Amino acid sequence: MSSPNILTDAEPANASDRTRRMRKLAVTLLVLAGCVNYFDRAAVAVGNPEIRAELGLSYSEMGLLLSAFAWSYGLAQIPAGVLVDRFGPRKALGVGMVLWSFAQIAGGLVHSLHQFLTARVALGLGESPMYIGGTRVCADWFPLKRRALPIAIFNSSSALAPALAPPILTMLMLAHGWRVMFIIAGLAGFIVAALWTIYYRAPKDAGIPAADIEEIHRDDGAAIPHVGWTQVLWLLRFPTTWGMFLGFFGVVYISWLYATWLPGYLEIARHQSIANAGIWSAIPLAAGFVGAVAGGVISDRLGRLGGIDAAGTCRLPVIAGLIVAGIATIAAVYVADLWTAIALMSLGLFAANVASSCGWALAAVIAPVNAVATLEAIQNVGGSVGGSLAPLVSGILLQHSGSFVPAFVLAGVIAFACAAIYGTMTLRKISAPEGT
């Protein structure tokens, strides 16, 4: 993993060696956990045809199964954000990792749609603190103007794992069946949970100099006095919060169209074998990983140019990424040549993940640090609604039209609308009232 070297760009020159090491360790653990997290999510998409055949599921039922995780994940976001801000990411993520690993193993033992839905709902609950907690880790360890890059590196796991998952999980499935594939992924989660609990510490518990902790929070706004659900209600007073909620719907919708239906699309619409679909799927998903890292680099470089505040360096790539992703996604479904379609889908996922990384970073620079996880949670509720609807709506459209064209066009239109939302509703910084 190259993240420790890339992170050098996000390090203030005067940080102690201990602080630098702990920052790199924190981000490396987050990337590792994020990869296992997304392997678990991707398992149903990779096993789609085999699961559908063994359990006798229709396309609509498969769409429901693909979306079940996202519904529970989304509903758990705000409670998870409140727990992260109250108890800290070490405890919240550690418990979540154990729960999601049990749920993933359970998915390999099911014998009915109802059982499978229950396992996926439990997976969503367990994974709900992962990305909001990880962003809080980056806000705890990095100064305001240097947060976008580590957040992007961490968030890149959401693209790296789906890129690696199709060939690796397909190989496991072809060799041992989809049930063993689920169980192996679940066991990997327990290993990551142990590493996180043993090695991660918050700055105040990590033995770093007090001067480094002061430097981390020097440019942060005043902390807000609200905690728990009072904090949620306070954040909902700001149009920016609603803009991030609505805008992230489109970021995740278009990403989850690919994450859940790409292998199936290649098999059904492009007539590829299971093995070939797994290989072809890895190309756009690998481009998504590059886009996730590139989002942080772009934001960091914009900040170094000067003249743009920290929020602006995150907002602009989100808007541009959504526009490009929408254009490429619509174009991909109309071209006849497979190579051209793969190239366009690669561009679409690259751009969508630029938007995703910078969307996560935006919340870490636009709100008081002790409200970051809760704001991320509110934003990610919108994203989870998009993630829930993308596979379900796409499955229904496929069932009734017999074509993937309506699903891809709808995703592109949603991306355009959400770019406009980011451009108009996220311009105001969320600040604590004066005197707090």
Secondary structure, DSSP 8 states (H G I E B T S, - for coil): --HHHHGGGGS-TT--HHHHHHHHHHHHHHHHHHHHHHHHHHHHHHTHHHHHHHHT--HHHHHHHHHHHHHHHHHTHHHHHHHHHHH-HHHHHHHHHHHHHHHHHHHTT--SHHHHHHHHHHHHHHHTTHHHHHHHHHHHHS-GGG-HHHHHHHHTHHHHHHHHHHHHHHHHHHHH-HHHHHHHHHHHHHHHHHHHHHH---GGGTT--HHHHHHHTTT-----S--HHHHHHHHTTSHHHHHHHHHHHHHHHHHHHHHHHHHHHHHHTS---HHHHHHHHHHHHHHHHHHHHHHHHHHHHHHHHSSS-HHHHHHHHHHHHHHHHHHHHHHHTT-S-HHHHHHHHHHHHHHHHHHHHHHHHHHHHHS-GGGHHHHHHHHHHHHHHHHHHHHHHHHHHHHHHSSSHHHHHHHHHHHHHHHHHHHHHS-S-----TT-
